[in-house]
Amino acid sequence: MAEEFLAIAEGGSKIQPAREQIKHLLIGSPQAVKRTIQILHVQGYSEVWFWSKPVPAGDLGRSGEVVSVLIKQI
């Protein structure tokens, strides 16, 4: 973790802050969602298999769109 996110505890030892969950939602055409997941994988942000299976977006998107979710610890 970057130095600016580390706290210095008494006695000079470094302590990492508590990890937190962040949820990513991708909503779009099946092709756009798949391509974005692949791009994030190539950039080293997330593994492809960590994303949920795309499901119809329903009220979150337009007709024919899907949603995929990634929950990541930061």
N, C-alpha and C positions, 0 to 999 in steps of 0.2 A: 504494500500500500504506500502511496506517496507520503513523503515526510510531512506535508502540510496537514494530513489527516491523522497524524499520530499525536497523542498527548504525552507530555513528560510527567511522569508520576514522581512522588517524593522519592528521593534517593537516586534520581536520574534514569530509572528504567522506563522504557517506552511501553505504552499500553495501547492496543488497538481499540477503537470505539466499537460498540455493539453493532453487529451486522443487522441489516434491515432488508426486508423484501421489497422489490419493485416489480410491478406487473406491466408487461408490454402487451398491447393489443394491436394486431394488424388487421385491418378491415379493407377489403378491396376485391377485385376480381381474383379468382383462383390462381391465375398466372402471375399477377402482381404480388400476391402474398407469397407464393412459392419463390419467386425471384428475389424478393426482399429478404426472406429467410436465408437463402443461399448467399446473398451478398453479405449479410451479417456474419455468416459462418466464415466466409473467405477473409473477412476483416478481423476474425479472431474474437468476435464479441460473444457468440453463442454457438453451441452445437445444433445441428439441424434437428436431431431427435429430441431436444429439450422443448421444442415447440409442440403445442397441442395439435391434434389432427384438425385441419380446417373443417368448420361446420357452417351451415348457412347462417348468415349474419342477422336474419330476421329484422327486427326494428332498428338494429344498429347500423344497417347499411341499405343499399339499394337492392333491387331485385337481381338475383344471380351472384351477389357478393358473398364472401365467406369471412369468417373471423378465426384467427389463430392466436393463442395466448402463450406467453413465456413468463414464468415467474423466476426472477433472478435474485440472488443474495448479493448485496453491495456493501 
